[in-house]
């Protein structure tokens, strides 16, 4: 069955997805300004904190969606500030693994607290069924995109 409204609806969805994700990160970044690190910094700290083991710089760059050289510069700053440390890989001497320091874990707890508070403020009064449906849709779209990559 042909739906003549599909192009407009799908374009509206795409725009809402793109700008919504961007605005979400910008708001959280604004709320985390007091930490003195930008979006790439707190995202890097969060990715390392959520990992069960130390991560390579290359893996981090992929997760944070930055170029390898940008990740190296970011890690230089975070290491200088005492938030992360880089260790040699036990299996590949060319690879540096990243893990949080105690100070980095403290920063992550603040990132986690602020992100949770923001989620509660933005989504706390959203109908649970609507939130579940939207989440399923976004997860499905993400999976389709990943499968296409």
N, CA, C and O of each residue as an XYZ file, in Angstrom:
596
protein
N       0.835     -1.174      0.000
C       0.000      0.000      0.000
C       0.887      1.248      0.000
O       1.806      1.362      0.811
N       0.615      2.154     -0.888
C       1.400      3.381     -1.027
C       0.905      4.446     -0.049
O      -0.288      4.742      0.023
N       1.841      5.008      0.693
C       1.498      6.064      1.662
C       2.118      7.369      1.168
O       3.332      7.546      1.270
N       1.316      8.277      0.639
C       1.873      9.531      0.103
C       2.455     10.443      1.176
O       3.200     11.368      0.853
N       2.133     10.204      2.443
C       2.667     11.059      3.512
C       3.999     10.545      4.056
O       4.644     11.212      4.865
N       4.408      9.348      3.605
C       5.632      8.754      4.139
C       6.868      9.639      3.978
O       7.594      9.816      4.956
N       7.148     10.198      2.814
C       8.372     11.021      2.690
C       8.423     12.160      3.709
O       9.468     12.392      4.316
N       7.336     12.858      3.900
C       7.328     13.974      4.855
C       7.482     13.466      6.284
O       8.222     14.054      7.073
N       6.789     12.378      6.624
C       6.890     11.838      7.990
C       8.284     11.295      8.270
O       8.826     11.498      9.356
N       8.861     10.607      7.297
C      10.190     10.033      7.520
C      11.246     11.137      7.613
O      12.199     11.023      8.384
N      11.078     12.192      6.838
C      12.011     13.318      6.931
C      11.872     14.002      8.291
O      12.874     14.371      8.904
N      10.650     14.171      8.759
C      10.407     14.775     10.076
C      11.038     13.915     11.174
O      11.640     14.444     12.109
N      10.901     12.583     11.062
C      11.510     11.675     12.034
C      13.027     11.823     12.025
O      13.651     11.939     13.080
N      13.615     11.820     10.843
C      15.063     11.931     10.709
C      15.575     13.226     11.338
O      16.578     13.230     12.051
N      14.883     14.302     11.066
C      15.263     15.599     11.627
C      15.120     15.591     13.152
O      15.995     16.090     13.859
N      14.029     15.032     13.653
C      13.817     14.971     15.104
C      14.892     14.118     15.773
O      15.381     14.461     16.849
N      15.254     13.025     15.145
C      16.289     12.141     15.683
C      17.632     12.868     15.749
O      18.295     12.879     16.786
N      18.016     13.465     14.644
C      19.308     14.156     14.565
C      19.387     15.318     15.551
O      20.303     15.388     16.370
N      18.426     16.218     15.466
C      18.475     17.410     16.322
C      18.158     17.095     17.775
O      18.650     17.769     18.680
N      17.344     16.080     18.001
C      17.048     15.674     19.375
C      18.285     15.124     20.071
O      18.573     15.489     21.211
N      19.017     14.247     19.390
C      20.241     13.681     19.965
C      21.274     14.775     20.212
O      21.949     14.784     21.241
N      21.389     15.683     19.271
C      22.340     16.793     19.405
C      21.969     17.686     20.586
O      22.831     18.051     21.386
N      20.689     18.038     20.697
C      20.233     18.898     21.789
C      20.412     18.202     23.143
O      20.760     18.848     24.132
N      20.176     16.898     23.187
C      20.341     16.130     24.418
C      21.789     16.233     24.906
O      22.038     16.512     26.079
N      22.750     16.003     23.983
C      24.172     16.100     24.347
C      24.545     17.525     24.751
O      25.310     17.720     25.696
N      24.014     18.517     24.045
C      24.325     19.914     24.376
C      23.815     20.287     25.767
O      24.508     20.971     26.521
N      22.610     19.842     26.106
C      22.077     20.148     27.433
C      22.903     19.482     28.522
O      23.217     20.108     29.534
N      23.253     18.229     28.324
C      24.078     17.556     29.326
C      25.441     18.225     29.420
O      25.979     18.384     30.516
N      26.005     18.619     28.285
C      27.289     19.313     28.289
C      27.192     20.617     29.091
O      28.092     20.943     29.864
N      26.109     21.348     28.903
C      25.893     22.592     29.646
C      25.830     22.315     31.151
O      26.381     23.066     31.956
N      25.157     21.238     31.510
C      25.005     20.891     32.923
C      26.308     20.377     33.540
O      26.453     20.350     34.762
N      27.248     19.972     32.694
C      28.527     19.439     33.184
C      29.680     20.432     33.032
O      30.832     20.082     33.287
N      29.381     21.664     32.619
C      30.431     22.674     32.409
C      31.311     22.855     33.643
O      32.518     23.071     33.529
N      30.693     22.763     34.825
C      31.446     22.974     36.066
C      32.591     21.975     36.251
O      33.478     22.200     37.073
N      32.579     20.880     35.498
C      33.661     19.901     35.600
C      34.922     20.367     34.881
O      36.013     19.854     35.131
N      34.767     21.342     33.988
C      35.922     21.866     33.271
C      36.375     21.007     32.108
O      37.473     21.195     31.583
N      35.542     20.070     31.703
C      35.857     19.250     30.534
C      34.658     19.298     29.599
O      33.511     19.397     30.035
N      34.944     19.225     28.316
C      33.874     19.303     27.327
C      33.238     17.955     27.065
O      33.536     16.955     27.720
N      32.351     17.963     26.082
C      31.566     16.783     25.743
C      32.438     15.566     25.441
O      32.167     14.475     25.942
N      33.468     15.737     24.637
C      34.334     14.595     24.318
C      35.015     14.057     25.565
O      35.236     12.852     25.690
N      35.347     14.951     26.486
C      36.008     14.536     27.719
C      35.108     13.710     28.615
O      35.491     12.627     29.057
N      33.898     14.220     28.889
C      33.028     13.438     29.770
C      32.507     12.190     29.092
O      32.235     11.189     29.756
N      32.361     12.236     27.762
C      31.955     11.017     27.057
C      33.071      9.969     27.141
O      32.795      8.784     27.326
N      34.306     10.394     27.008
C      35.436      9.478     27.123
C      35.479      8.866     28.507
O      35.632      7.653     28.650
N      35.346      9.703     29.531
C      35.354      9.208     30.909
C      34.221      8.202     31.114
O      34.427      7.159     31.735
N      33.035      8.502     30.601
C      31.892      7.596     30.763
C      32.138      6.267     30.055
O      31.822      5.210     30.601
N      32.694      6.309     28.854
C      32.953      5.072     28.111
C      33.963      4.190     28.839
O      33.792      2.974     28.923
N      35.012      4.813     29.363
C      36.028      4.047     30.093
C      35.415      3.473     31.372
O      35.660      2.316     31.713
N      34.624      4.275     32.074
C      34.011      3.828     33.326
C      33.065      2.657     33.116
O      32.983      1.763     33.958
N      32.358      2.659     32.006
C      31.369      1.608     31.748
C      32.002      0.308     31.250
O      31.354     -0.739     31.238
N      33.254      0.381     30.845
C      33.947     -0.800     30.341
C      34.444     -1.653     31.509
O      34.905     -1.131     32.524
N      34.342     -2.958     31.348
C      34.784     -3.860     32.412
C      36.301     -3.976     32.477
O      36.852     -4.389     33.498
N      36.970     -3.614     31.398
C      38.432     -3.650     31.398
C      38.970     -2.430     30.668
O      38.229     -1.730     29.977
N      40.263     -2.182     30.825
C      40.884     -1.035     30.171
C      40.641     -1.109     28.667
O      40.630     -2.191     28.079
N      40.445      0.073     28.049
C      40.130      0.140     26.619
C      41.292      0.723     25.839
O      42.072      1.519     26.361
N      41.396      0.318     24.580
C      42.426      0.905     23.737
C      41.988      2.297     23.299
O      40.796      2.603     23.262
N      42.966      3.133     22.969
C      42.679      4.481     22.476
C      41.837      4.407     21.203
O      40.942      5.227     20.998
N      42.123      3.432     20.356
C      41.400      3.279     19.096
C      39.929      2.953     19.356
O      39.045      3.532     18.725
N      39.669      2.046     20.268
C      38.286      1.695     20.610
C      37.555      2.902     21.169
O      36.402      3.151     20.818
N      38.219      3.648     22.036
C      37.615      4.857     22.607
C      37.274      5.873     21.529
O      36.195      6.466     21.549
N      38.182      6.076     20.595
C      37.934      7.039     19.516
C      36.687      6.642     18.726
O      35.882      7.495     18.353
N      36.536      5.359     18.477
C      35.362      4.877     17.753
C      34.086      5.127     18.553
O      33.094      5.608     18.005
N      34.106      4.805     19.832
C      32.919      4.974     20.680
C      32.514      6.437     20.851
O      31.326      6.760     20.876
N      33.509      7.317     20.968
C      33.230      8.739     21.177
C      33.013      9.452     19.836
O      32.591     10.607     19.790
N      33.309      8.735     18.756
C      33.121      9.249     17.400
C      34.021     10.440     17.090
O      33.572     11.472     16.592
N      35.312     10.263     17.402
C      36.319     11.261     17.058
C      37.469     10.560     16.352
O      37.614      9.340     16.436
N      38.281     11.340     15.656
C      39.464     10.804     14.988
C      40.485     10.361     16.040
O      40.490     10.853     17.169
N      41.332      9.438     15.652
C      42.351      8.933     16.564
C      43.232     10.026     17.135
O      43.548     10.008     18.325
N      43.637     10.983     16.299
C      44.511     12.063     16.780
C      43.776     12.957     17.786
O      44.385     13.462     18.729
N      42.485     13.147     17.586
C      41.699     13.928     18.550
C      41.596     13.195     19.878
O      41.636     13.815     20.941
N      41.463     11.867     19.816
C      41.395     11.084     21.054
C      42.721     11.148     21.798
O      42.740     11.255     23.024
N      43.820     11.084     21.072
C      45.135     11.172     21.721
C      45.260     12.511     22.458
O      45.703     12.546     23.606
N      44.874     13.600     21.809
C      44.936     14.919     22.450
C      44.004     14.983     23.665
O      44.363     15.555     24.694
N      42.814     14.399     23.544
C      41.877     14.375     24.665
C      42.463     13.593     25.830
O      42.395     14.036     26.976
N      43.041     12.428     25.539
C      43.623     11.612     26.604
C      44.835     12.291     27.218
O      45.079     12.149     28.416
N      45.597     13.026     26.421
C      46.722     13.800     26.980
C      46.203     14.765     28.049
O      46.781     14.871     29.131
N      45.103     15.471     27.737
C      44.535     16.430     28.699
C      43.977     15.718     29.937
O      44.218     16.137     31.069
N      43.233     14.641     29.703
C      42.642     13.918     30.834
C      43.720     13.288     31.716
O      43.575     13.224     32.937
N      44.794     12.826     31.090
C      45.905     12.251     31.848
C      46.626     13.352     32.635
O      46.972     13.160     33.801
N      46.849     14.500     31.997
C      47.474     15.641     32.670
C      46.668     16.069     33.891
O      47.229     16.451     34.918
N      45.321     15.998     33.762
C      44.437     16.389     34.855
C      44.240     15.279     35.888
O      43.490     15.448     36.849
N      44.911     14.151     35.688
C      44.852     13.064     36.658
C      43.574     12.246     36.626
O      43.236     11.594     37.614
N      42.848     12.268     35.494
C      41.562     11.563     35.416
C      41.673     10.184     34.778
O      40.864      9.300     35.057
N      42.676     10.002     33.920
C      42.907      8.698     33.292
C      44.393      8.390     33.346
O      45.231      9.263     33.571
N      44.684      7.125     33.134
C      46.081      6.719     32.948
C      46.139      5.768     31.771
O      45.203      5.015     31.503
N      47.264      5.823     31.074
C      47.484      4.946     29.934
C      48.534      3.916     30.305
O      49.577      4.226     30.882
N      48.220      2.688     29.953
C      49.088      1.567     30.293
C      49.438      0.800     29.020
O      48.648      0.774     28.076
N      50.596      0.186     28.987
C      50.925     -0.624     27.807
C      50.044     -1.880     27.778
O      49.716     -2.447     28.821
N      49.675     -2.296     26.580
C      48.904     -3.537     26.429
C      49.826     -4.720     26.701
O      50.972     -4.729     26.251
N      49.338     -5.706     27.426
C      50.182     -6.884     27.663
C      50.356     -7.755     26.424
O      51.229     -8.623     26.399
N      49.540     -7.535     25.399
C      49.600     -8.377     24.209
C      50.123     -7.676     22.963
O      50.487     -8.335     21.989
N      50.163     -6.328     22.983
C      50.604     -5.583     21.801
C      51.279     -4.295     22.265
O      50.613     -3.378     22.746
N      52.587     -4.230     22.121
C      53.315     -3.074     22.661
C      53.000     -1.766     21.941
O      53.353     -0.694     22.433
N      52.341     -1.834     20.786
C      51.947     -0.618     20.073
C      50.673     -0.004     20.638
O      50.364      1.155     20.360
N      49.938     -0.769     21.423
C      48.630     -0.343     21.926
C      48.751      0.184     23.349
O      49.427     -0.399     24.197
N      48.071      1.309     23.586
C      47.958      1.863     24.932
C      46.532      1.643     25.415
O      45.569      1.918     24.700
N      46.415      1.144     26.634
C      45.105      0.928     27.239
C      44.810      2.064     28.205
O      45.718      2.593     28.844
N      43.551      2.435     28.310
C      43.139      3.569     29.126
C      42.251      3.075     30.254
O      41.347      2.266     30.046
N      42.522      3.575     31.448
C      41.629      3.306     32.577
C      41.527      4.562     33.427
O      42.397      5.433     33.389
N      40.453      4.637     34.190
C      40.232      5.806     35.044
C      41.074      5.719     36.300
O      41.356      4.635     36.813
N      41.465      6.874     36.778
C      42.097      6.981     38.088
C      40.975      7.153     39.121
O      39.799      7.201     38.759
N      41.334      7.243     40.385
C      40.329      7.493     41.427
C      39.620      8.823     41.157
O      38.404      8.924     41.316
N      40.381      9.840     40.751
C      39.780     11.143     40.437
C      38.848     11.022     39.238
O      37.803     11.671     39.202
N      39.212     10.202     38.260
C      38.357      9.971     37.098
C      37.047      9.306     37.485
O      35.995      9.635     36.937
N      37.105      8.371     38.427
C      35.877      7.725     38.916
C      34.979      8.738     39.630
O      33.754      8.667     39.532
N      35.588      9.669     40.340
C      34.807     10.715     41.019
C      34.095     11.585     39.994
O      32.920     11.916     40.158
N      34.810     11.955     38.937
C      34.192     12.749     37.871
C      33.071     11.948     37.218
O      32.001     12.493     36.946
N      33.302     10.662     36.965
C      32.265      9.836     36.351
C      31.008      9.784     37.223
O      29.894      9.822     36.700
N      31.173      9.700     38.521
C      29.997      9.680     39.405
C      29.180     10.961     39.252
O      27.950     10.919     39.301
N      29.848     12.093     39.067
C      29.140     13.361     38.846
C      28.447     13.362     37.478
O      27.314     13.827     37.355
N      29.125     12.844     36.460
C      28.525     12.742     35.125
C      27.280     11.857     35.206
O      26.225     12.207     34.678
N      27.413     10.729     35.862
C      26.308      9.784     35.998
C      25.137     10.404     36.769
O      23.979     10.243     36.383
N      25.443     11.105     37.843
C      24.403     11.745     38.649
C      23.664     12.802     37.840
O      22.434     12.855     37.849
N      24.420     13.640     37.142
C      23.813     14.717     36.365
C      23.014     14.162     35.178
O      21.936     14.667     34.864
N      23.536     13.139     34.533
C      22.812     12.526     33.411
C      21.504     11.900     33.891
O      20.478     12.005     33.219
N      21.541     11.251     35.053
C      20.324     10.666     35.606
C      19.297     11.723     35.964
O      18.105     11.557     35.705
N      19.762     12.813     36.562
C      18.851     13.906     36.915
C      18.233     14.508     35.657
O      17.043     14.821     35.634
N      19.033     14.667     34.620
C      18.520     15.226     33.380
C      17.493     14.291     32.747
O      16.451     14.741     32.271
N      17.785     12.986     32.742
C      16.815     12.021     32.200
C      15.499     12.107     32.963
O      14.424     12.094     32.364
N      15.588     12.195     34.281
C      14.365     12.296     35.088
C      13.578     13.557     34.753
O      12.352     13.517     34.647
N      14.276     14.667     34.589
C      13.601     15.929     34.259
C      12.968     15.896     32.872
O      11.851     16.378     32.680
N      13.680     15.330     31.917
C      13.201     15.333     30.539
C      12.159     14.248     30.261
O      11.277     14.436     29.423
N      12.256     13.116     30.959
C      11.410     11.971     30.629
C      10.489     11.519     31.760
O       9.628     10.664     31.551
N      10.660     12.078     32.941
C       9.911     11.611     34.112
C       8.408     11.677     33.971
O       7.704     10.855     34.556
N       7.899     12.623     33.219
C       6.442     12.746     33.084
C       5.931     12.234     31.732
O       4.773     12.455     31.377
N       6.803     11.549     30.983
C       6.394     10.962     29.705
C       5.662      9.649     29.999
O       6.079      8.869     30.854
N       4.573      9.426     29.278
C       3.813      8.194     29.427
C       4.744      6.991     29.251
O       5.435      6.896     28.237
N       4.774      6.068     30.226
C       5.688      4.919     30.134
C       5.518      4.100     28.850
O       6.503      3.633     28.279
N       4.283      3.925     28.399
C       4.058      3.155     27.169
C       4.630      3.887     25.958
O       5.202      3.261     25.067
N       4.477      5.203     25.924
C       5.025      5.990     24.815
C       6.550      5.942     24.846
O       7.189      5.832     23.799
N       7.136      6.025     26.040
C       8.596      5.959     26.170
C       9.103      4.596     25.726
O      10.118      4.507     25.034
N       8.413      3.543     26.113
C       8.806      2.191     25.703
C       8.711      2.034     24.187
O       9.611      1.469     23.565
N       7.638      2.526     23.595
C       7.467      2.425     22.134
C       8.547      3.219     21.403
O       9.107      2.746     20.414
N       8.837      4.417     21.886
C       9.874      5.238     21.256
C      11.236      4.566     21.386
O      12.031      4.579     20.446
N      11.501      3.987     22.537
C      12.775      3.305     22.755
C      12.918      2.110     21.812
O      13.969      1.918     21.201
N      11.864      1.316     21.699
C      11.910      0.170     20.783
C      12.142      0.632     19.344
O      12.925      0.022     18.616
N      11.467      1.704     18.934
C      11.640      2.222     17.581
C      13.083      2.671     17.351
O      13.690      2.316     16.340
N      13.629      3.445     18.280
C      15.001      3.937     18.117
C      16.009      2.794     18.114
O      16.968      2.817     17.343
N      15.803      1.803     18.964
C      16.702      0.640     18.970
C      16.622     -0.120     17.648
O      17.635     -0.594     17.135
N      15.424     -0.231     17.107
C      15.242     -0.904     15.826
C      15.930     -0.132     14.695
O      16.598     -0.730     13.851
N      15.769      1.173     14.679
C      16.406      2.006     13.654
C      17.930      1.895     13.782
O      18.636      1.733     12.787
N      18.422      1.984     15.019
C      19.868      1.864     15.231
C      20.374      0.527     14.705
O      21.416      0.483     14.051
N      19.662     -0.559     14.974
C      20.079     -1.873     14.515
C      20.095     -1.956     12.986
O      21.011     -2.539     12.406
N      19.091     -1.379     12.338
C      19.055     -1.359     10.875
C      20.247     -0.606     10.306
O      20.850     -1.024      9.318
N      20.580      0.517     10.947
C      21.721      1.305     10.498
C      23.013      0.525     10.673
O      23.846      0.478      9.768
N      23.178     -0.090     11.848
C      24.388     -0.866     12.108
C      24.515     -2.041     11.136
O      25.612     -2.358     10.676
N      23.388     -2.680     10.829
C      23.405     -3.788      9.873
C      23.797     -3.306      8.465
O      24.414     -4.047      7.700
N      23.437     -2.076      8.139
C      23.745     -1.522      6.820
C      25.187     -1.037      6.705
O      25.699     -0.869      5.599
N      25.838     -0.815      7.835
C      27.223     -0.308      7.806
C      28.200     -1.367      7.397
O      29.401     -1.104      7.323
